[in-house]
C-alpha cells in the first residue's frame, strides 16, 4: 500500500488533553525511539529461577555433563511460525473464489504445506454476526478450526470494522446496524483508491455503534478466548482492513480528541475481554489522526504483540519501532506485494513496484528476519506458495531455522554445593526474537516423582543471547537420568514447547540428561 507519502499529513493537536484509561489525561503520544524507551518492566515473573551470577566461591566441584547444538529444522512452537491464510479481506484462494475448488479443498491444501503453523482468518464484521445477541460465523471458521485441530496447528484472526473490498454495495458493518449507525461519506478523491464511487465509514463514536461493538467483543471473547487452538487475535482498529487508517481520505470524526478517546476506549475493552489470548496491535503510523500512537502505547504496556502489514515499502519509523520493541513481545509481519507468488512474467505492474520481480517474496521473508519477526504471512495461494518455494527455497529455509525464538540448553553443568547436586543451564536462543512471554524450565525424573523448576525473566533469553539458571536437586540425590522440559507462559497460560536443538528429544520435546554421582572423580574444584 502507498500509505507512506501521507505520513506527514496534518499536525498533532498540541497541548490538548483527553481523558483516557484510569483517569489519566492523554492527547496523543509523541514519536519517540523505542530503543531504551521505558515501556515498564514487562510481564510479572512468579517462581523466578536463580539466574546468577554463579561464582566459583560457591563451588565444591563442577563438570559440564552435556551440551546441545542448534537445530536447523522446522520446530513448531507457540509464539512463532509461518501463517497460512484461510481467508483474507477478498476471501479464500482465487480458485475457491472462482468456484474451481471448494473451501474444504482450499483449506486442505494450506494445512498440507509442511511449513504452515497457523491458519489465519481476516474477515468483515458482517461475516461473524448477522443479528444482535449471537455470533453467526461464516463456514470458513469451522473449516479452519477443524483443520487446525486435525493437523496440530493454531488459529488467529482479525475482524474488520471497515474495508474497501465490498464498497459501494456494502460496508463491513452487519446489515442489522444499517439505519441504526450513521455512515459518513469520506469521499472518492484518493491517490491510493482510484474508484468512481464514494467510500463510507461508520460513525465509530455513535452510541449504537459502541453498544454493538461491545457486544461483538464480548461474544468473540466468550467463543474464542479460552480456545486452546487460538494463537493470537488482531486488535479491531479504525479504518480500512482494521489497520488504523483510511489512506489519504479524511477520518469521519469531528476532531482528533473524539477519535483518540473512542479508540482508546475500544482498545481497553478488547484488552479487558481477551484475558488469555495475545492481542496484536497494528503499528500503522497515525496518518488518519485517530490516536494510533496512544492505542499502540496502551497495548505494548499491557503486554500485547505488534503487527505490520508491509515490510519493504515501509516508513523508517515503523521499522525502528518493530526492530526495537521490548524483547518479550512478538511481532507478526506480512507483506501484500505479490501475494499470489507469481513468477517471472506473471506479476502485474502494481505487484512489481520495487523492481524485485518474482524475488519479492523471498526478499520480504529475509527482511522479516531483520526485524526479529516471530511470524510471517504466506497468504492464501497454497499451490503458488508451494511452487514458489520449490524454486526459491532460501528465505523459507532461513525463516525455518532462525525466525522467532529458538531456545535450547546449550551448556548443562553439574556442581556440588553444600551436599545437594545442582544443575546450571546456559540456555541459548538461536532465533532472531526474544521469548514472547516468560520461559519456564523444569528438571524432572522420568517417573515424575521429582520435579523442580521455575521461570526466567520476561523475554529471556534474548535473541542471540545465553541466560543461565540454577536448579538445586533434593538432598541425597545420587545421580541418574533427568529430563529438561520447557514451556512458555503468555498471559498466564502455559504452552509446552520443544527445545530447538539437534540432539534427540523425547516425544514431548524434553531433553534427557544423566547426572553424575557426587563422588565422580571428573568434578573440578572451583578454586
Residue, then its C-alpha position, 0 to 999 in steps of 0.5 A: x500500500x502507498x500509505x507512506x507519502x501521507x505520513x506527514x499529513x496534518x499536525x498533532x493537536x498540541x497541548x490538548x488533553x483527553x481523558x483516557x484509561x484510569x483517569x489519566x489525561x492523554x492527547x496523543x503520544x509523541x514519536x519517540x525511539x523505542x530503543x531504551x524507551x521505558x515501556x515498564x518492566x514487562x510481564x510479572x515473573x512468579x517462581x523466578x529461577x536463580x539466574x546468577x551470577x554463579x561464582x566459583x566461591x560457591x563451588x565444591x566441584x563442577x563438570x559440564x555433563x552435556x551440551x546441545x547444538x542448534x537445530x536447523x529444522x522446522x520446530x513448531x512452537x507457540x509464539x512463532x511460525x509461518x501463517x497460512x491464510x484461510x481467508x483474507x479481506x477478498x476471501x479464500x484462494x482465487x480458485x475457491x473464489x472462482x468456484x474451481x475448488x471448494x473451501x474444504x479443498x482450499x483449506x486442505x491444501x494450506x494445512x498440507x504445506x509442511x511449513x504452515x503453523x497457523x491458519x489465519x482468518x481476516x474477515x468483515x464484521x458482517x461475516x461473524x454476526x448477522x443479528x444482535x445477541x449471537x455470533x453467526x460465523x461464516x463456514x470458513x471458521x469451522x473449516x479452519x478450526x477443524x483443520x487446525x485441530x486435525x493437523x496440530x496447528x493454531x488459529x488467529x484472526x482479525x475482524x474488520x470494522x471497515x474495508x474497501x473490498x465490498x464498497x459501494x454495495x456494502x460496508x463491513x458493518x452487519x446489515x442489522x446496524x444499517x439505519x441504526x449507525x450513521x455512515x459518513x461519506x469520506x469521499x472518492x478523491x484518493x491517490x491510493x483508491x482510484x474508484x468512481x464511487x464514494x467510500x463510507x465509514x461508520x460513525x465509530x463514536x455513535x452510541x449504537x455503534x459502541x453498544x454493538x461493538x461491545x457486544x461483538x467483543x464480548x461474544x468473540x471473547x466468550x467463543x474464542x478466548x479460552x480456545x486452546x487452538x487460538x494463537x493470537x487475535x488482531x486488535x479491531x482498529x479504525x479504518x480500512x482492513x482494521x489497520x488504523x487508517x483510511x489512506x489519504x481520505x479524511x477520518x469521519x470524526x469531528x476532531x482528533x480528541x473524539x477519535x483518540x478517546x473512542x479508540x482508546x476506549x475500544x482498545x481497553x475493552x478488547x484488552x479487558x475481554x481477551x484475558x488469555x489470548x495475545x492481542x496484536x496491535x497494528x503499528x500503522x503510523x497515525x496518518x488518519x489522526x485517530x490516536x494510533x500512537x496512544x492505542x499502540x502505547x496502551x497495548x505494548x504496556x499491557x503486554x500485547x504483540x505488534x503487527x505490520x502489514x508491509x515490510x519493504x515499502x515501509x516508513x523508517x519509523x515503523x521499522x525502528x519501532x518493530x526492530x526495537x520493541x521490548x524483547x518479550x513481545x512478538x511481532x507478526x509481519x506480512x507483506x501484500x506485494x505479490x501475494x499470489x507468488x507469481x513468477x517471472x512474467x506473471x506479476x502485474x505492474x502494481x505487484x512489481x513496484x520495487x523492481x524485485x520481480x518474482x524475488x519479492x517474496x523471498x526478499x520480504x521473508x529475509x527482511x522479516x528476519x531483520x526485524x526479529x519477526x516471530x511470524x510471517x504471512x504466506x497468504x492464501x495461494x497454497x499451490x503458488x506458495x508451494x511452487x514458489x518455494x520449490x524454486x526459491x527455497x532460501x528465505x523459507x529455509x532461513x525463516x525455518x531455522x532462525x525466525x522467532x525464538x529458538x531456545x535450547x540448553x546449550x551448556x548443562x553443568x553439574x556442581x556440588x554445593x553444600x551436599x545437594x547436586x545442582x544443575x546450571x543451564x546456559x540456555x541459548x536462543x538461536x532465533x532472531x526474537x526474544x521469548x514472547x512471554x516468560x520461559x519456564x524450565x523444569x528438571x524432572x525424573x522420568x517417573x515424575x516423582x521429582x520435579x523442580x523448576x521455575x521461570x526466567x525473566x520476561x523475554x529471556x533469553x534474548x535473541x542471540x543471547x545465553x541466560x543461565x539458571x540454577x536448579x538445586x536437586x533434593x538432598x541425597x540425590x545420587x545421580x541418574x537420568x533427568x529430563x529438561x522440559x520447557x514451556x512458555x507462559x503468555x498471559x498466564x497460560x502455559x504452552x509446552x514447547x520443544x527445545x530447538x536443538x539437534x540432539x534427540x528429544x523425547x516425544x514431548x520435546x524434553x531433553x534427557x540428561x544423566x547426572x553424575x554421582x557426587x563422588x565422580x572423580x571428573x568434578x573440578x574444584x572451583x578454586 
